[in-house]
Amino acid sequence: MALWCPAGRSPVRCTIKSMKKQIAIWFFGVGFLLLTLCSCGRSNDKVPAMTAQLNEDVGEALKSGRIEEVMDAKQALMQMFKENRLPGVSPSDHGNASSGDIAMMTSNKVLHVTYPLSVKFDLDKAGEKSTNHYQLLRTTRGSEWQLQRAWRTDEQGRPAEEWKVK
């Protein structure tokens, strides 16, 4: 059975471990970029301390549980897709799914998981210009993910259709 995947590729299942590695690399890359973009031309003796703080923040962000929750929500969405429980798509459809950015930090503080937790996914069906959106909700840790809202937007991002959620 085909899952959501880029056209011409077989479905790929990301593991939490590989997702953590990708996010750690992203955090480090952004942090390194920010640390090296100083245009004053002087040596920055704060770089080692700032790099150490960045490494600590990445570690805390990975332990926060947010990545695991988003990956679990993705698994729930894929299960709903396979069971034909998502309005606007059928299990034979192909396309791309994304959850957008995973908020990990705000004001230099790691965001920890709080409930209820909501995750939004965008599904672009192959050959269509509109986008389907699905918002999942988990009320407590370990509870089932529930489809909270489902809608479609046109190619300009304007609401085109809202589906009834059971």
Secondary structure by P-SEA (a helix, b strand, c coil): ccccccccccbbbbcaaaaaaaaaaaaaaaaaaaaacccccccccaaaaaaaaaaaaaaaaaacaaaaaaaaaaaaaaaaaaacccccccccbbbbbbccccccccccccccccccbbbbbbbbcccccbbbbbbbbbcccccccccccccccccccccccccccc
